[in-house]
Amino acid sequence: MKSKIGIFRSIALSTLVLLATPIARADEKPLSPEFQEIKITEKLGSQVDIDQLEFTNEAGSLVKLSQYFGSKKPVIVVMVYYKCPGLCNYLLNGFSNSIRTLEWTAGDEFEIVTVSINPNEGPELAVNKKATYMQRYGRDAQNGWHWLVGREDQIKKLTAQLGFGYRFDEASNEFAHSAGIFVLTPEGKISRVLYGIDFAYRDLKLSLLEASDGKIGSFVDKIFMFCYQYDPFSRGYAIYALRIVQAGGVLTILLLGTFIFGFWLKERRKRVGA
């Protein structure tokens, strides 16, 4: 009987994640309206006060958030809490699997900052989580994926600036929150929000290219970025037809110009030879 209940809970969880709404177990009372309204509010273009916000890293050192910015690399911010019994684990598992599909590595082309929303969690939990996900990621990203804890006032300031809604539910002794990641520019501005618990290769790559303003990636990657545009309805990137037409027009002009120049050069050589 318990196994069947677990299956139903998993199905319910997946549905709620896709809708980006707070989770609730089947054996709990329905959440009050204030909890049901928890969501991610997009604040694209807003500046996060990276120079003012302070957290404690997995090594137990007090650091400013700005420590992870300013190196011309985009930064992915993931808001979770380390003792979360459900949604956070699904998100971290899905996210780590997703970034493994990229040819880029955390610490080289981009940074990841994971922050706990639970002020009662300490660096010992952060270091354990880091060890788990370094192994799952399977790459040398010790200096590229950072795990932070912090005081409640700092957590509230960061979540408010990001637009990440959450509440503590005393009845269940858990936090209710949505699922998603925030892609920030190297200067700390919110560039894109990706929703859910796993992320398509195309969406991850394009959001990082977009946040870096084309400063990472190859020439082919930049062409790839040019041909896609973020679609707020599907919450992902889709081919932008006008850009394809523009690119095709430029290519046609280049080919025609090359042909004309080649023909002119050939005729000129004939005249000189005569």
BAFI-3210 file (N, C-alpha, C; in Angstrom, 3 decimals, decimal comma, padded with zeros to 6 digits):
// residues 274
n [1|2|3|4|5|6|7|8|9|10|11|12|13|14|15|16|17|18|19|20|21|22|23|24|25|26|27|28|29|30|31|32|33|34|35|36|37|38|39|40|41|42|43|44|45|46|47|48|49|50|51|52|53|54|55|56|57|58|59|60|61|62|63|64|65|66|67|68|69|70|71|72|73|74|75|76|77|78|79|80|81|82|83|84|85|86|87|88|89|90|91|92|93|94|95|96|97|98|99|100|101|102|103|104|105|106|107|108|109|110|111|112|113|114|115|116|117|118|119|120|121|122|123|124|125|126|127|128|129|130|131|132|133|134|135|136|137|138|139|140|141|142|143|144|145|146|147|148|149|150|151|152|153|154|155|156|157|158|159|160|161|162|163|164|165|166|167|168|169|170|171|172|173|174|175|176|177|178|179|180|181|182|183|184|185|186|187|188|189|190|191|192|193|194|195|196|197|198|199|200|201|202|203|204|205|206|207|208|209|210|211|212|213|214|215|216|217|218|219|220|221|222|223|224|225|226|227|228|229|230|231|232|233|234|235|236|237|238|239|240|241|242|243|244|245|246|247|248|249|250|251|252|253|254|255|256|257|258|259|260|261|262|263|264|265|266|267|268|269|270|271|272|273|274]
n.u [000,826|001,944|003,852|002,254|001,066|003,332|003,905|001,703|002,184|004,547|003,691|001,909|003,715|005,377|003,551|002,938|005,421|005,858|003,952|005,079|004,421|003,952|004,653|002,653|002,026|000,081|-001,076|-001,341|-002,933|-004,755|-002,932|-002,985|-004,399|-002,310|-000,055|-000,545|-000,193|002,481|005,201|007,455|008,471|009,171|011,927|013,377|016,356|016,744|018,941|020,909|021,976|024,891|027,215|026,489|025,258|025,848|027,088|027,696|030,136|030,684|032,986|032,898|033,522|032,914|031,491|031,135|028,501|029,321|031,766|031,552|031,041|031,784|033,834|033,480|031,897|028,737|026,348|024,704|022,085|020,801|018,110|017,447|016,844|018,871|018,037|015,695|012,979|011,948|011,164|013,488|015,581|014,800|015,027|017,810|018,939|017,905|018,907|021,726|022,041|021,260|023,184|025,334|025,043|026,018|028,797|030,369|031,932|031,252|032,795|034,653|033,383|031,096|029,528|028,174|025,923|024,618|022,140|020,960|017,656|016,990|017,618|018,597|020,320|023,670|027,210|028,187|026,202|026,114|028,647|028,466|026,382|027,605|029,674|028,172|026,951|029,088|030,149|028,022|027,856|030,288|032,538|035,478|034,723|035,129|035,850|033,946|031,280|029,355|028,334|026,134|025,169|023,138|022,253|018,923|018,001|019,658|019,060|016,357|016,571|017,986|016,242|014,005|014,989|015,586|013,085|012,057|009,673|008,754|007,707|007,658|006,236|004,746|003,221|004,057|006,710|008,372|009,606|007,672|007,834|008,697|009,971|012,919|015,570|017,929|019,441|022,134|023,835|027,392|027,660|025,703|023,001|019,642|019,133|017,716|015,069|014,674|012,333|011,144|012,361|014,261|016,323|016,380|019,003|019,319|017,976|019,454|022,034|021,590|020,576|022,797|024,622|023,251|023,216|025,905|026,350|027,354|030,022|031,083|031,572|031,672|032,084|030,145|028,319|027,391|026,045|024,075|022,747|021,799|019,774|017,709|015,052|013,800|010,796|008,161|005,756|006,019|008,069|010,723|013,376|012,900|012,994|013,542|011,842|012,108|014,762|016,017|015,299|016,587|019,255|019,486|019,152|021,437|023,413|022,839|023,433|026,168|027,106|026,334|027,811|030,391|030,415|030,103|032,385|034,355|033,814|034,351|037,065|038,131|037,547|039,052|041,645|041,755|041,696|044,041|045,900|045,518]
n.v [-001,208|001,243|001,636|002,138|004,543|006,125|006,188|007,624|010,034|010,833|011,262|013,374|015,267|015,715|016,908|019,261|020,508|021,123|023,040|024,924|025,469|025,528|022,491|019,860|017,286|014,249|013,479|015,740|018,782|020,959|023,687|027,037|030,063|032,017|030,459|029,103|031,059|031,323|031,838|032,218|035,381|037,087|039,197|040,411|041,900|043,300|044,415|042,559|042,994|042,338|043,171|043,783|041,661|038,977|035,726|032,410|030,188|026,752|026,037|027,328|030,003|033,513|035,215|037,632|037,935|038,924|037,841|035,745|036,808|039,028|038,064|037,966|035,832|034,224|033,621|031,019|030,891|028,960|028,321|026,596|024,261|022,419|020,248|019,563|017,414|016,670|018,322|019,973|018,149|016,804|018,930|019,600|017,187|016,968|019,333|018,984|016,792|018,012|020,061|018,519|017,839|019,931|021,191|022,893|023,712|024,101|026,740|027,170|028,241|029,263|030,066|028,484|029,091|027,878|028,392|028,112|028,412|028,108|029,419|028,071|026,124|024,960|025,292|022,678|021,062|022,126|021,467|018,715|018,362|019,468|017,620|015,389|016,247|017,008|014,553|013,484|015,247|014,798|016,125|018,208|020,579|021,959|024,558|025,935|025,456|026,547|026,435|027,760|029,074|031,078|034,073|034,879|037,455|038,105|036,073|036,635|039,124|038,449|036,552|038,180|040,054|038,433|037,490|035,172|033,363|032,117|030,255|029,375|026,506|025,829|023,684|021,425|021,672|022,414|024,065|025,818|026,248|027,295|025,871|026,391|028,045|030,765|032,810|034,852|037,868|038,596|040,896|040,765|041,117|040,085|037,883|035,760|033,462|030,092|027,516|024,710|021,318|020,066|020,837|021,816|021,232|023,174|025,424|025,923|026,442|028,627|030,536|031,019|031,970|034,270|035,692|036,184|037,944|037,081|036,598|034,191|030,931|029,709|030,962|029,676|029,105|031,668|032,254|030,365|031,405|033,762|032,891|032,081|032,854|033,848|032,434|033,505|032,229|029,447|029,219|028,804|028,575|029,327|028,830|031,765|033,028|035,368|036,079|033,927|034,377|036,830|036,037|034,265|036,050|037,689|035,744|035,036|037,452|037,606|035,313|035,922|038,259|037,228|035,560|037,456|039,017|037,087|036,478|038,983|039,230|037,131|037,914|040,246|039,280|037,944|040,085|041,415|039,459|039,304]
n.w [000,000|000,811|-001,196|-003,416|-002,700|-002,729|-005,477|-006,472|-005,191|-006,468|-009,084|-008,650|-007,720|-009,973|-011,717|-010,339|-010,311|-013,005|-013,334|-011,804|-009,093|-005,479|-003,674|-002,277|-000,008|-000,312|002,072|003,544|004,729|002,527|001,080|002,318|000,837|000,755|000,522|-001,825|-003,687|-004,050|-006,133|-008,940|-009,749|-012,559|-013,027|-015,105|-016,227|-013,902|-011,323|-009,131|-005,801|-005,574|-004,352|-001,799|-000,541|001,689|002,342|003,701|002,666|001,509|002,796|005,148|005,219|005,290|002,639|000,026|-002,333|-004,718|-005,203|-006,945|-009,359|-012,151|-013,744|-016,455|-016,938|-017,215|-014,562|-012,948|-010,735|-008,161|-006,148|-003,283|-000,549|001,696|003,252|002,162|001,540|-000,904|-003,581|-004,012|-004,274|-006,591|-008,371|-008,190|-009,021|-011,637|-012,746|-012,529|-014,205|-016,583|-017,063|-017,607|-020,215|-021,645|-023,542|-022,261|-019,090|-015,631|-013,992|-015,945|-018,415|-017,242|-014,049|-011,114|-008,519|-005,672|-003,323|-000,029|001,220|003,780|006,834|009,001|008,233|007,961|006,976|006,999|005,953|003,417|002,357|002,245|000,415|-001,809|-002,285|-003,017|-005,428|-006,991|-007,583|-008,995|-011,152|-012,413|-013,367|-013,098|-011,142|-008,822|-008,207|-009,508|-008,963|-006,470|-003,045|-000,808|002,416|004,638|006,599|007,670|006,926|004,774|002,988|002,476|001,225|-001,121|-002,359|-002,754|-004,560|-006,708|-007,306|-006,311|-004,835|-001,620|001,295|004,770|006,078|008,957|009,821|008,387|008,725|006,674|003,682|001,353|-002,104|-005,477|-008,590|-010,383|-012,243|-012,150|-014,485|-014,571|-015,574|-015,968|-014,477|-012,623|-013,280|-013,842|-016,348|-017,515|-016,696|-016,104|-016,035|-014,037|-013,418|-014,889|-017,737|-021,092|-023,420|-025,446|-024,335|-021,997|-023,048|-024,811|-023,035|-021,433|-023,338|-024,066|-021,620|-021,320|-023,280|-025,698|-025,168|-024,473|-025,927|-029,369|-032,786|-034,273|-032,243|-031,731|-034,088|-033,820|-031,592|-032,721|-034,380|-032,777|-030,465|-027,284|-026,144|-024,374|-023,902|-024,277|-022,574|-023,310|-025,775|-029,191|-032,770|-034,577|-037,077|-038,678|-038,260|-039,477|-042,126|-042,490|-042,104|-044,229|-046,349|-046,087|-046,496|-049,135|-050,475|-049,939|-051,261|-053,883|-054,252|-054,054|-056,294|-058,383|-058,004|-058,475|-061,154|-062,331|-061,710|-063,167|-065,831|-065,961|-065,766|-068,154|-069,985|-069,321|-069,968|-072,653]
ca.u [000,000|002,834|004,506|001,278|000,935|004,547|003,766|000,762|002,849|005,513|002,933|001,428|004,887|005,797|002,561|003,094|006,682|005,666|003,160|005,900|003,679|004,437|004,226|001,967|001,878|-001,306|-001,597|-001,346|-004,066|-004,491|-002,241|-003,803|-004,198|-001,018|000,937|-000,842|000,243|003,938|005,621|008,607|008,096|010,308|012,438|014,446|017,047|016,968|020,274|021,016|022,997|025,917|028,250|025,961|024,781|026,902|026,699|028,789|030,338|030,769|034,193|032,660|034,026|031,948|031,847|030,161|027,999|030,080|032,962|031,300|030,701|032,805|034,897|032,940|031,160|027,381|026,214|023,409|021,747|019,803|017,597|016,912|017,381|019,616|017,308|014,404|012,702|011,353|011,332|014,862|016,388|014,429|015,601|019,272|019,244|017,616|019,827|023,064|021,986|021,135|024,436|026,288|024,884|026,758|030,223|031,027|032,068|031,143|034,114|035,367|032,560|030,041|029,580|026,908|025,831|023,447|021,932|019,890|016,677|016,767|018,674|019,082|021,280|025,041|028,147|028,408|025,235|026,515|029,808|027,996|025,636|028,566|030,357|027,220|026,680|030,327|030,240|026,977|028,223|031,328|033,590|036,239|034,088|035,229|035,938|032,941|029,931|029,488|027,198|026,107|024,119|023,177|021,302|017,580|017,847|020,352|018,274|015,148|016,950|018,331|015,046|013,146|015,593|015,463|011,682|011,811|008,743|008,757|007,202|007,854|004,983|004,988|002,511|004,876|008,108|009,064|009,443|006,934|008,501|008,604|011,186|013,482|016,921|018,094|020,681|022,523|024,984|028,591|027,508|024,686|021,650|018,859|019,018|016,700|014,591|014,253|011,436|011,050|013,380|015,347|016,403|016,833|020,336|019,177|017,607|020,593|023,128|021,207|020,448|024,161|025,145|022,545|023,663|027,305|026,384|028,170|031,449|031,509|031,129|032,353|031,370|028,957|027,377|026,805|025,059|023,000|022,014|021,148|018,621|016,690|014,540|013,059|009,346|007,618|004,595|006,519|009,144|011,922|013,846|012,353|013,561|012,971|011,757|012,630|016,215|016,428|015,166|017,663|020,511|019,479|019,376|022,857|024,180|022,613|024,203|027,592|027,380|026,212|028,957|031,572|030,325|030,355|033,794|035,128|033,625|035,078|038,497|038,474|037,516|040,175|042,867|041,735|042,056|045,480|046,648|045,439]
ca.v [000,000|002,406|001,853|002,751|005,950|006,792|006,407|008,723|011,267|011,208|011,812|014,693|016,148|016,088|017,850|020,546|021,121|021,683|024,250|025,834|025,849|024,822|021,107|019,452|015,835|013,811|013,308|017,026|019,644|021,873|024,920|028,243|030,905|032,702|029,507|028,765|032,159|031,331|031,657|033,000|036,606|037,460|040,564|040,443|043,171|043,875|044,232|041,969|043,714|041,330|043,742|043,974|040,400|038,128|034,367|031,552|029,132|025,380|025,923|028,045|031,376|034,535|035,735|038,462|037,278|039,471|037,009|034,788|037,579|039,954|037,424|037,855|034,572|034,247|032,880|030,381|030,865|027,931|028,485|025,346|024,080|021,171|019,161|019,412|015,990|016,359|019,102|020,457|017,033|016,607|020,043|019,467|016,021|017,312|020,385|018,414|015,990|018,917|020,764|017,535|017,758|021,036|021,004|023,808|023,208|025,095|027,210|027,593|029,169|029,830|029,740|028,084|029,423|027,289|029,068|027,554|029,376|027,783|030,073|027,175|025,192|025,434|024,875|021,226|020,518|022,601|020,716|017,363|018,461|019,706|016,350|014,532|016,705|016,959|013,179|013,296|016,056|014,023|016,972|018,948|021,890|022,355|026,018|026,528|025,246|027,020|026,080|028,778|029,204|032,472|034,595|035,043|038,749|038,047|035,177|037,341|040,157|037,810|035,974|039,284|040,655|037,462|037,207|033,784|033,322|030,918|030,431|028,245|025,929|025,277|022,411|020,335|021,989|022,460|025,283|025,717|027,094|026,861|025,268|027,081|028,570|032,142|033,024|036,240|038,363|038,729|042,070|040,492|041,420|038,889|037,791|034,786|032,481|028,823|026,879|023,262|020,575|019,753|021,929|021,392|021,685|024,419|026,520|026,208|027,034|029,938|031,477|031,373|032,830|035,539|036,383|036,594|038,876|036,495|036,574|032,792|030,173|029,864|031,720|028,882|029,315|033,003|032,110|029,586|032,344|034,735|032,288|031,702|033,898|033,294|032,471|033,515|031,354|028,083|029,323|028,222|029,238|028,783|029,436|033,058|032,947|036,578|036,008|032,955|035,068|037,815|035,322|033,752|037,172|038,062|034,691|035,158|038,614|037,250|034,360|036,646|039,152|036,397|035,121|038,607|039,382|036,052|036,658|040,204|038,959|036,247|038,725|041,196|038,518|037,672|041,312|041,668|038,446|039,596]
ca.w [000,000|000,886|-002,485|-004,315|-002,298|-003,201|-006,927|-006,667|-004,765|-007,497|-010,200|-008,221|-007,634|-011,324|-012,251|-009,656|-010,734|-014,336|-013,166|-010,978|-007,905|-004,312|-003,578|-001,053|000,015|-000,346|003,423|004,219|004,461|001,402|001,446|002,375|-000,351|000,746|000,051|-003,210|-004,540|-004,149|-007,517|-009,378|-010,446|-013,404|-012,904|-016,096|-016,319|-012,576|-010,752|-007,795|-005,027|-005,301|-003,485|-000,453|000,026|002,251|002,704|004,146|001,673|002,022|003,628|006,391|005,117|004,927|001,314|-000,674|-003,544|-005,849|-005,406|-008,021|-010,549|-012,612|-014,527|-017,809|-017,057|-016,651|-013,303|-012,707|-009,309|-007,856|-004,792|-002,737|000,799|001,622|003,904|001,482|001,314|-002,198|-004,801|-004,211|-004,771|-007,994|-009,127|-008,250|-009,860|-013,029|-013,178|-012,713|-015,440|-017,730|-017,368|-018,146|-021,673|-022,246|-023,770|-021,335|-017,727|-014,562|-013,586|-017,155|-019,189|-016,406|-012,628|-010,494|-007,102|-005,038|-002,035|000,795|001,717|005,190|007,612|010,050|007,658|008,063|005,931|006,983|004,996|002,091|001,874|001,921|-000,843|-002,879|-002,569|-003,729|-006,788|-007,758|-008,083|-009,998|-012,320|-013,076|-013,925|-012,103|-011,019|-007,418|-008,129|-010,391|-008,432|-005,097|-002,205|000,229|003,436|005,068|007,567|007,116|006,268|003,494|002,127|002,061|000,261|-002,388|-002,982|-003,193|-005,755|-007,799|-007,583|-005,915|-003,715|-000,772|002,655|005,663|006,550|010,293|009,979|007,841|009,038|005,392|002,896|000,093|-003,090|-006,871|-009,142|-011,533|-012,058|-012,586|-015,230|-014,376|-016,329|-015,131|-013,620|-011,614|-013,727|-014,172|-017,794|-017,910|-015,721|-016,703|-015,087|-014,011|-012,676|-015,820|-018,688|-022,413|-023,844|-026,220|-023,449|-021,131|-023,819|-025,312|-021,917|-021,025|-024,402|-023,968|-020,417|-021,492|-024,413|-026,754|-024,807|-024,402|-027,084|-030,647|-033,812|-034,608|-031,141|-031,895|-035,164|-033,192|-030,748|-033,592|-035,038|-031,802|-029,595|-026,149|-026,277|-023,010|-023,776|-024,086|-021,585|-023,889|-026,989|-030,437|-033,977|-034,921|-038,541|-039,305|-038,228|-040,494|-043,411|-042,548|-042,292|-045,594|-047,245|-046,000|-047,139|-050,583|-050,942|-049,889|-052,344|-055,149|-054,338|-054,325|-057,690|-059,257|-057,878|-059,158|-062,594|-062,715|-061,619|-064,281|-067,040|-065,901|-066,089|-069,599|-070,681|-069,067|-070,694|-074,091]
c.u [000,857|003,479|003,561|001,102|002,122|004,476|002,852|001,383|003,830|004,823|002,448|002,561|005,309|004,852|002,735|004,360|006,517|004,851|003,887|005,120|004,199|003,876|003,478|001,777|000,406|-001,917|-001,606|-002,616|-003,741|-003,821|-003,203|-003,520|-002,842|000,104|000,712|-000,368|001,757|004,339|006,910|008,087|009,301|010,654|013,620|015,044|017,331|018,362|020,173|022,173|024,124|027,021|027,800|025,578|025,943|026,340|027,924|028,933|030,505|031,998|034,043|033,137|032,909|032,386|030,742|029,741|028,790|031,336|032,795|030,923|031,924|033,914|034,474|032,202|029,736|027,318|024,802|023,192|020,606|019,403|016,909|017,093|017,814|018,930|015,933|014,142|012,200|011,828|012,768|015,771|016,084|015,062|017,112|019,688|019,041|018,581|021,224|023,110|021,971|022,461|025,512|026,188|025,652|028,216|031,047|031,018|031,955|032,533|034,936|034,560|031,456|030,247|028,197|026,979|024,521|023,313|020,762|018,966|016,366|017,892|019,248|020,081|022,671|025,936|028,416|027,430|025,629|027,663|029,411|027,222|026,586|029,260|029,454|027,083|027,939|030,494|029,212|027,305|029,331|032,417|034,298|035,691|034,107|035,230|034,892|031,511|030,006|028,191|027,199|024,951|024,184|022,160|019,967|017,422|018,507|019,603|017,044|015,459|017,240|017,090|014,101|013,683|015,503|014,013|011,301|010,937|008,838|008,162|007,510|006,505|005,233|004,336|003,355|006,354|008,968|008,818|008,649|007,560|008,315|009,936|011,639|014,884|016,989|019,451|020,994|023,728|026,204|028,534|026,435|023,277|020,935|018,602|017,875|016,325|014,144|013,486|011,513|012,159|014,459|015,225|017,022|018,199|020,256|018,896|018,760|021,682|022,789|021,072|021,820|024,824|024,546|023,054|025,096|027,465|027,338|029,643|031,968|030,997|031,880|031,535|030,084|027,892|026,661|025,773|023,825|022,119|021,216|019,826|017,497|016,281|013,736|011,563|008,735|006,424|005,018|007,606|010,403|012,296|013,293|013,002|012,804|013,010|012,365|014,146|016,746|016,377|016,294|019,006|020,613|019,739|020,830|023,720|024,056|023,427|025,691|027,967|027,337|027,412|030,234|031,599|030,669|031,827|034,687|035,036|034,410|036,580|038,962|038,531|038,697|041,499|042,929|042,193|043,540|046,331|046,641|046,337]
c.v [001,254|002,712|002,521|004,227|006,743|007,109|007,588|010,057|011,753|011,845|013,219|015,700|016,633|017,111|019,228|021,266|021,795|022,966|025,297|026,374|025,066|023,413|020,862|017,956|015,475|013,726|014,614|017,799|020,555|023,154|026,097|029,087|031,584|031,782|029,166|029,845|032,232|031,013|032,414|034,197|037,080|038,941|040,739|041,844|043,821|043,518|043,618|042,665|042,768|041,858|043,866|042,664|039,521|036,773|033,621|030,409|027,775|025,154|026,652|029,481|032,327|035,189|036,660|037,745|037,726|038,664|036,088|035,473|038,385|039,352|037,191|036,539|034,769|033,355|032,320|030,312|029,878|028,080|027,202|025,387|022,627|019,984|018,941|017,937|015,659|017,199|019,538|019,358|016,743|017,684|019,887|018,281|016,349|018,341|019,828|017,531|016,882|019,586|019,800|017,428|018,869|020,656|021,934|023,227|024,352|025,447|027,692|028,635|029,845|029,400|029,292|028,443|028,854|027,875|028,420|028,660|029,136|028,391|029,196|026,141|025,800|024,885|023,379|020,538|020,901|021,776|019,284|017,347|018,648|018,412|015,428|014,947|016,892|015,566|012,944|014,047|015,385|014,838|017,713|020,374|022,366|023,866|026,716|026,366|025,485|026,784|026,962|028,592|030,644|032,828|034,864|036,368|038,773|037,167|035,906|038,431|039,550|037,273|037,059|039,899|039,725|037,277|035,782|033,777|032,014|031,266|029,180|027,801|025,237|023,918|021,227|020,497|021,977|023,805|024,966|026,699|026,525|026,292|026,024|027,550|029,978|032,277|034,514|036,598|038,432|039,932|041,881|040,882|040,136|038,874|036,880|033,904|031,248|028,030|025,360|022,622|020,004|020,700|021,445|021,994|023,037|025,601|026,912|026,962|028,445|030,960|031,918|032,270|034,230|036,353|036,889|037,628|038,393|036,381|035,164|032,075|030,520|030,728|031,000|029,055|030,651|033,004|031,384|030,515|033,327|034,192|031,891|032,909|033,250|033,500|032,412|032,587|029,903|028,019|028,598|028,981|028,532|029,501|030,706|033,182|034,166|036,564|035,038|033,605|036,081|037,145|034,779|034,854|037,614|037,031|034,767|036,296|038,294|036,314|035,055|037,581|038,400|035,953|036,271|039,007|038,381|036,188|037,877|039,968|038,102|037,025|039,702|040,500|038,210|038,900|041,645|040,708|038,696|040,773]
c.w [000,000|-000,450|-003,476|-003,993|-002,792|-004,674|-007,190|-006,262|-005,823|-008,689|-009,865|-008,187|-009,010|-011,929|-011,650|-010,063|-012,082|-014,278|-012,341|-009,793|-006,728|-004,230|-002,273|-001,112|000,114|001,041|004,214|003,883|003,280|001,895|001,425|001,141|-000,403|000,286|-001,423|-004,175|-004,687|-005,586|-007,759|-010,164|-011,260|-013,243|-013,855|-016,213|-014,988|-012,063|-009,359|-007,074|-004,607|-004,383|-002,036|000,231|000,461|002,668|003,220|003,156|002,337|002,890|004,958|006,385|004,696|003,615|000,819|-001,953|-004,770|-006,152|-006,609|-009,333|-011,000|-013,444|-015,984|-018,039|-016,524|-015,416|-013,193|-011,205|-009,098|-006,395|-004,343|-001,216|000,933|002,296|003,285|001,170|-000,083|-003,351|-005,060|-004,758|-006,235|-008,863|-009,280|-009,113|-011,337|-013,569|-013,439|-013,954|-016,679|-018,074|-017,866|-019,653|-022,387|-022,476|-022,898|-019,929|-016,727|-014,048|-014,753|-017,925|-018,366|-014,958|-012,169|-009,016|-006,568|-003,640|-001,303|001,279|003,185|006,027|008,719|009,527|007,655|006,968|005,890|006,042|003,575|001,533|001,505|000,603|-002,023|-003,269|-003,390|-005,183|-007,628|-008,372|-009,185|-011,288|-013,117|-013,735|-012,796|-012,031|-009,568|-007,264|-008,990|-009,922|-006,931|-004,320|-000,966|001,210|003,935|006,120|006,879|006,379|004,896|002,494|001,593|001,039|-001,102|-003,091|-003,491|-004,473|-006,960|-008,234|-007,239|-004,659|-002,941|000,582|003,473|006,197|007,882|010,482|009,505|008,184|007,772|004,712|001,639|-000,887|-004,485|-007,341|-010,375|-011,222|-012,651|-013,277|-015,179|-015,234|-015,410|-014,189|-012,557|-011,992|-014,133|-015,674|-018,211|-016,721|-016,485|-015,654|-015,154|-013,207|-013,587|-017,010|-019,996|-022,719|-024,534|-025,301|-022,529|-021,890|-024,275|-024,188|-021,415|-022,063|-024,310|-022,776|-020,546|-022,594|-025,498|-026,432|-024,558|-025,646|-028,350|-031,600|-034,203|-033,529|-031,282|-033,023|-034,635|-032,360|-031,595|-034,147|-034,081|-030,971|-028,477|-026,347|-024,881|-022,819|-023,540|-023,024|-022,055|-025,151|-028,219|-031,616|-034,324|-036,447|-039,221|-039,334|-039,276|-041,878|-043,574|-042,817|-043,712|-046,600|-047,264|-046,706|-048,660|-051,165|-050,978|-051,032|-053,703|-055,343|-054,664|-055,778|-058,644|-059,217|-058,603|-060,658|-063,094|-062,723|-062,787|-065,595|-067,085|-066,268|-067,577|-070,393|-070,530|-069,871|-072,190|-074,452]
res [m|k|s|k|i|g|i|f|r|s|i|a|l|s|t|l|v|l|l|a|t|p|i|a|r|a|d|e|k|p|l|s|p|e|f|q|e|i|k|i|t|e|k|l|g|s|q|v|d|i|d|q|l|e|f|t|n|e|a|g|s|l|v|k|l|s|q|y|f|g|s|k|k|p|v|i|v|v|m|v|y|y|k|c|p|g|l|c|n|y|l|l|n|g|f|s|n|s|i|r|t|l|e|w|t|a|g|d|e|f|e|i|v|t|v|s|i|n|p|n|e|g|p|e|l|a|v|n|k|k|a|t|y|m|q|r|y|g|r|d|a|q|n|g|w|h|w|l|v|g|r|e|d|q|i|k|k|l|t|a|q|l|g|f|g|y|r|f|d|e|a|s|n|e|f|a|h|s|a|g|i|f|v|l|t|p|e|g|k|i|s|r|v|l|y|g|i|d|f|a|y|r|d|l|k|l|s|l|l|e|a|s|d|g|k|i|g|s|f|v|d|k|i|f|m|f|c|y|q|y|d|p|f|s|r|g|y|a|i|y|a|l|r|i|v|q|a|g|g|v|l|t|i|l|l|l|g|t|f|i|f|g|f|w|l|k|e|r|r|k|r|v|g|a]
***
